């Protein structure tokens, strides 16, 4: 212990004597600790406890009761529940109509209170304004109830009190540019809950208190009679904004707060409402089981804090196989551990040269210690003590900086991640572990210099000679074996098994092997010096001669660039795959407006009016109404389809790969936007203008056939006969009513007819045939407008598209107006982030290596000055040092990173090909190296590193008196 005490004292004094070098090393060691501490603090602060969730859902009520309608088993925290089943496995519904407040109140003890039910169906509404449309979720909650105040944050205004008043969340108000006192038009477009029933207070008052009074909200029938302006034509209503509130559970969501029952829709399904209840003493397990037996599930604050024993929970016995562990957190921790390991490897590679330079500058001191009798173990311990001292300083400083950064960024972190935060929390043991990581990293970085110092010759150290620089053969040999083995794993995993784990293992082995080979590669690079100018020659030879200092920095850059290049290769290839197979059924600049909010199509008058309106705001050259057969609200309608001949029909039981090779099975669709609707069938109806819009040009034969009551066909395999009088066979199934569907007794009858046809060589996957609107009336097929199509003279602007969408929204149509703008790549964001990370590591490593090289080469710089070198030589030499370090690392990393990227892309393709039911199996793999990204990494960033190093290096050389 005394030996370590001495070593630590020497290390502390040496660190204080060389403050700049020590600050550099401490900064490098503190960075990962600060990142880990900040991430841990933010993660812990973002976690929401079960008690917090319960408060945000039910406020100061004791429990939240969901109406299911069937006897239930549940877990104490209500995370899982299932119906009670008899011996045959069937459940027994208790009621066919929703439970009321009175029904629930009768099951509760005296003094309990039941609030108005809240809809839990996620009702979605559309808000239409003059400048566009927006969508949001409805939260039906009584904001005037003081017990529910903890569920929201009050921002401005007051709570709605009538049915024609609402409150908005901050996000919704910001999107609509609306505030308190404004009015908006709202229409329900999604599922809703049941109408609300007024809350009541049940039972006598507790002893010593006055009789309770009813304080629950008035009934829905009362609310809706207070002057709500409603448009019966499309179900929209105009409401006034009274306040701005944010949900505690979803503070960044677009939410509309209304009185209970205003927007929810009446239906008979269970499980659509939740009742907040207040019970004296809380809701225990006995009361919960009583409510379970009556068709309710309960989330109780009391049970969250004090759950019953597992033996008292029937759910575990009734559903033994339904409890699954959540692996999401473990997967997240695994990914974080891998990322932290990579960061620590980078820090070790960057900090190692700093300890090596420090040890080299002190070699005379170590020589004196050796001459005085200190053995190699003592010298090794002194260098390791440098790592302990600087690592401890980096760990403490990093932990403090990380916590401070998390404290400052916590509000922005919640806003950036769009999630609620649980509150600022610190875990001292986890922060201590992060600080110890700094100590371990510093100690690891000092191992190689410590071993080198312990082996140095005393006489060589005392005379300040560098000694003979020999390249070890064992480490590069092991590295070469790792590269070969890793490459083999990548190839086998990619092309033979499609195993991404083998590919990832190969990447790790090959990358570590390449790191081990880096010193040899740096030494070999010195042979290229003769082709460079003076400063480049000096820099490259100095890097090769001092490869113990240069190789770790080159390896750090190589590892970062290789990893980023691999990911960029995968992203770019996937983007190229999607771009290559992207196929929209609209041409560039063409537009479509879906007309149907339901399954029955739109009225012809509405379609004609909207067609005229949209044509007035777009640069329209041709417009057409596409008519289709609706799906039917409940019954299956008479639906037409093309009947192929047996020889033209796609064979059954073919794999996706085989279907991709058989033209009879080719749908012509690989990927892309589905821009418009055709109804329940691909057989559509329309006039000659529809054919012109679909084709993009005139076809007189097709238009004449359509006018004559025939059909236009787009695939030769759909033709029934060819020759002088070609035909197509259309079949229409018999309609089926809901009762027949329930009894599975729909008639299996298809009525067929042959229509004269014209084949147009323009295969489509969405439309198989166009017929006249009345061509199939005799078979019972009824067509209605489902889509408007527009040909344009140029690409519509965003403003024109918005105007058209406003017209569609004003007509009461939910779907957005669509303009085909081709494949829109979004990968540049990810590639830019990768380039930023790799560039940051490259510039940092180059700066560290350059600073150490300039410091270590002080004697050489003095010699240059003595023989007449100009002051700018120092700047040029610094720039050359940075260019050499960054350039070598970038070239090695870019060259190595492409192979794993290709392997991962091929592994993904092999996995898809092994699935016979995957439609992507017919696609050919696209390999697309990110050339622009590689050019930036290999050329631009090394030049930037060189310019930065030259700019921040002093040109004046300070001459020092030489000793000896």
Buried (B, 14 or more C-beta within 10 A) or exposed (E): EEEEEBBBEBBBEBBEEBEEBBEBBBBBBBBBBBBBBBBBBBBBBBEBEBEBBBBBBBBBBBBBBBBBBBBBBBBBBBEBBBBBBEEEEEBEEBBEEBBBBEBBBEBBEEBBBBBBBBBBBEBBBBBBBEEBBBBBBBBBBBBBBEBBBBBBBBBBBBBBBBBBBBBBBBBBBEBBEBBBEEBBBBBBBBBBBBBBBBBBBBBEEEEEEEEBEEBBBBBBEEBBEEEBEBEEEBBBBEBBBBBBBBBBBBBBBBBBBBBBBBBBBEBEEBBBBBBBBBBEEBBBBEBBBBBBBBBBBBBBBBBBEEBBEEEEBBBBEBBEEEEEEEEEEEEEEEEBEEEBEBBBBBBBBBBBBBBBBBBBBBBBBBBBBBEEEBEBEBBBBBBBBBBBBBBBBBBBBBBBBBBBBBBEBBEEBBEEEEBBBBEEBBBEEBBEBBBBBBBBBBBBBBBBBBEBBBEBEBEBBBEEEEEEEEEEEEBBEBBBEBBEBBBBBBBBBBBEBBBBEBBBBBBBBBBBBBBBBBBBBBBEBBEBBEEBEEBBBBBBBBBBBBBBBBBBBBBBBBBBBBBBBBBBBBBBBBBBBBBBBBEBBBBEBBBBBBBBBEBBBBEEEBBEEBBEBBBEBBBBBBBBBBBBBBBBEEBBBBBBBBBBEEEBEBEEEBBBEBBBEEEBBBEEBBBBBEBBBBBBBBBBBBBBBBBBBBBEEEBEEBBEBBEEEBBBBBBBBBBBEEEEEBBBBBBBBBBBEEEBEEEEEBEEEBBEBEBEBBBBEBBBBBBBBBBBBEBBEEBBBBBBBBBBBBBBEEBBEEEBBBBBBBBBBBBBBBBBBBBBBBBEBEBEEBBEEBBEBBBEBBBBBBBBBBBBBBBBBEEBBBEBBEEEBEEEBBBBBBBBBBBBBBBBBBBBBBBBBBBBBBBBBBBBBBBBBEEEEBBBBBBEBBBBBBEEBBEBBBEEBBBBBBEBBBEEBEEEBEEEEEEE
